């Protein structure tokens, strides 16, 4: 009856990516948080998560409405409020977690109450695509389609793609935007043509079964000729192979962080992952591996190990380093990543009072704050992303922009959007790399400095991870 927080209604625009919206709805259902859809257009003054300012928002029918006037009022406000209340910045855990940032959504927080139709919070899955007649089998339109186009929606598309590859289907990905049969597709979209799948028995039946399981949007295309952009037969559409992906566990890898990688592949992506036991990188077996993931941990690259990894990368391998794993790459001359030196601005460090040590320490502390990155969304690592991205920064590790590589995610302004970050940490992190790619021979090194899989709740980070797997 009387929610304790400042904001009473949270509005998530219907224009957001459909996959992101469904993922948020699933989280809300799992936590018994009720939500609804706006039935008509409306106007309100509200806090914009994207701009960090109060704006006049014109809502539309279909916007997702989450009201704090419900049994889970406190939980709702804790999960949605843009700024968490901290009794003390000297804390042991993250200090920011607002869901609109975590899911990368265009959303608004209002002090007003907005009515909406209350949606059922059951976990029932949506109905399958209506392209099959129980009596007739596949529809004629599906069976006669020249190709099937799948828009790239990050994790849901990657999960579908993994199933399709495992089923023996042969897809292509678009390297640039196109319009075919009146349907527009962005770069990264996936296409299945009859010509590429001539060797697949019952191609349309098999593709439909994978689509039905995945509940993914698709478009039926009557031709390979493009209305705009390259035709389907051109070299702007690359065949997608099924990569063999491996990671390691052992004393060097953090068990929690390795577990996040494992959980992501097993539960979120549904894609096979090799788990290699190794206490040292020199013990890793790279034979037959296409992508090797270094989870957060503490590693050392001696010259022999670095030579073995770089030789594998130059032959077409892809190394993905997450979080603190990048520290090891920065210490090796074999990689382009370099640490940003820390400046000591205190001329009298020996005269600091003993009793102030905790307070002094937190000036360089990054317990977990949300920052806004500049994104080069023309790079395949940022497929489907906007020009800005909200990342959860949980480490003070600072790296210079890559010289000769691609600086895809950059922390140009280090003041947190939400949460606490010490001033010394802000000064050091400003103008540093968050996500980058170094081309090396026929392969790549992907530097994911801000862990995109942290505790498996930063949903928008999973888009980055699947891009690193399937779009490079």
Order of alpha helices (4+ residues) and beta strands (2+ residues): beta-alpha-beta-beta-beta-beta-alpha-alpha-beta-beta-beta-beta-alpha-beta-alpha-beta-beta-beta-beta-alpha-beta-beta-beta-beta-alpha-beta-beta-alpha-beta-alpha-alpha-beta-beta-beta-alpha-beta-beta-alpha
